[in-house]
């Protein structure tokens, strides 16, 4: 969100910020693909949360 705000205000974006946004996008894409194929892994945040709730 901060990156979108910076872009909208005409501020320069660093290579590090672009790389970080790219990594986040890749991670979300991987999770989305795992959900499509029903391969919920340990990296799935929703699944981790549900497992944590089940232990309580």
N, C-alpha and C positions, 0 to 999 in steps of 0.2 A: 504494500500500500504506500509506503514511503517513497518507493521508486516511482510510482504513478504520480504522486504529488509533485515530486521533483521535476518530472518530465512536463507536467502541466504548467509548472511555474517557470519553465524554460531554463532550469538549472542543468549544469553538466552532470553526466553520470560517469562514475569511475568504472574502470575495467573490473575491479573487484565486486562492485555492486551488480554489474551485468553477469559476472560469473556466479555470484551467489543466487541471483534470480534464476539463472539457467539450471543450477543444481536443484533448486526447489521445484522448478517445473518438471525436471526429469524424475525426481522422486515421486511427485504427484502422478505423473504419467505411468510410472511403474506400478504404483498402488492401484490406479484405475484399471490397468491391464490385469493385475492379479485378481481384482474383484470380478472383472468380466469373465475370467476363466475359473472363478471360484477357488482360486489358489490363495486363500487367506493365509498370509504368513505372519511371523512374529513382528514384522515391520508395520503391520496394519494397526494404526492408532486406535480405531474404533474397537477392533477385536481385543487389543491389549486392555482397553478400558472395561469392556464387558467381562473379560476374564478376571480383572481386578475386583469388579463388583461381585462376581460370583464367589470369590474367596471370602468376602465379608460376612 
